[in-house]
């Protein structure tokens, strides 16, 4: 497993890699622009190419992930906000692709209590529009950059408060191979999913496997929780200092099915984001989790592996293609057919064209928001 961290901006784009080195991180996550502003940051093609090349050659920071702007809301009934959200998502994905990122993490948005069913077609249409029209350097060794739908803590009408809701969005896209998921450990805990035991962690992995297929799990957001279990609030805490605790996180982190997944810290640190000591704490939790499993800590460490997403074999450390080639191919995770039973019934909304749907295909009146 790669242990990474969200890193702040400032300076040249490649400074994010330097910050990853300072933290001792295996991977970095960055915002492609200010997370609370609509105006995109403009990067010249040569700036993005410089980052891609630097990341490919890097010998310690082995994967880059991007996070989309928080203002995006693909579930809104407001036409102006919806159009702006699609435009912003497209711009964010263009930058992520230009950087050679392994995924763009997205908070889908909120239907503000109107219900998920009416929002599914517009969400799917927006995702396809961004995936089809975002800029792409299309270099031969550059694997696709999927949009990774993040689970929500469950407040209000946020989309993705359960795995069932995320699966409904995936189904609405026609299970598009360019769409994956990101699981946030704090959001999962706050939404009422207890994975703090081996049995609970196994149940989570079984549901992920059944609903999405482990090949769609692009990354984890690794966070403890400031708030109690099931509180439906998004409040991150440093590893081991929250209501989940190091042992609770270890039960999930040490699951062998996650050995090839990047875990990205989004903890507060001392107020300025993840620190080197937070990365060290995360690695200690991972080691504890591995020791809880059959074979324990005697199991040999696994090399950084490859995953499949978007129809192409993608190194988890794909920003270092040369290094990935020497590590050998990892075993492909078998995808469970969509026809298999899941803990709760599946939603089966159909996808619609990239133009925002109207009428019975999912368009809601502004009064329903």
Number of C-alpha atoms within 10 A of each C-alpha: 21 25 22 32 32 26 24 15 16 9 7 9 17 19 15 22 25 15 20 24 18 11 21 20 27 25 28 30 27 22 22 25 21 15 16 10 12 16 12 17 13 11 14 10 12 10 15 20 16 15 21 22 15 16 25 22 16 20 15 16 26 28 27 30 27 28 22 26 24 17 19 26 27 29 29 26 24 17 14 9 16 20 17 16 24 22 19 23 27 23 23 26 28 23 26 30 26 27 30 31 27 30 29 32 28 22 22 26 20 24 23 17 11 18 16 21 15 18 24 31 29 28 31 29 22 29 23 22 19 22 21 13 13 18 17 19 14 12 9 6 11 22 22 22 28 25 28 27 26 25 27 29 26 21 16 13 18 22 31 25 22 18 22 20 20 23 23 25 30 27 22 23 26 16 18 18 18 21 25 29 29 22 22 24 25 32 31 25 26 28 23 17 18 19 23 18 16 18 12 16 22 16 17 18 19 17 19 22 22 20 28 23 20 26 22 25 24 29 25 21 24 26 29 28 26 18 19 16 19 16 16 21 21 18 19 21 21 25 27 19 13 18 18 26 18 22 17 21 26 27 25 28 28 23 18 14 15 18 19 24 23 29 29 26 31 24 24 17 16 9 8 10 16 22 25 17 13 24 21 16 16 26 19 14 24 25 17 20 24 24 17 18 15 10 10 14 14 9 11 8 11 10 15 24 22 24 25 21 23 19 11 13 16 22 25 26 30 27 31 22 19 13 18 21 12 8 13 12 15 15 10 13 16 11 14 17 12 15 9 8 13 15 12 10 8 16 17 16 20 17 23 21 14 17 11 20 20 12 8 9 17 20 19 20 13 10 8 13 16
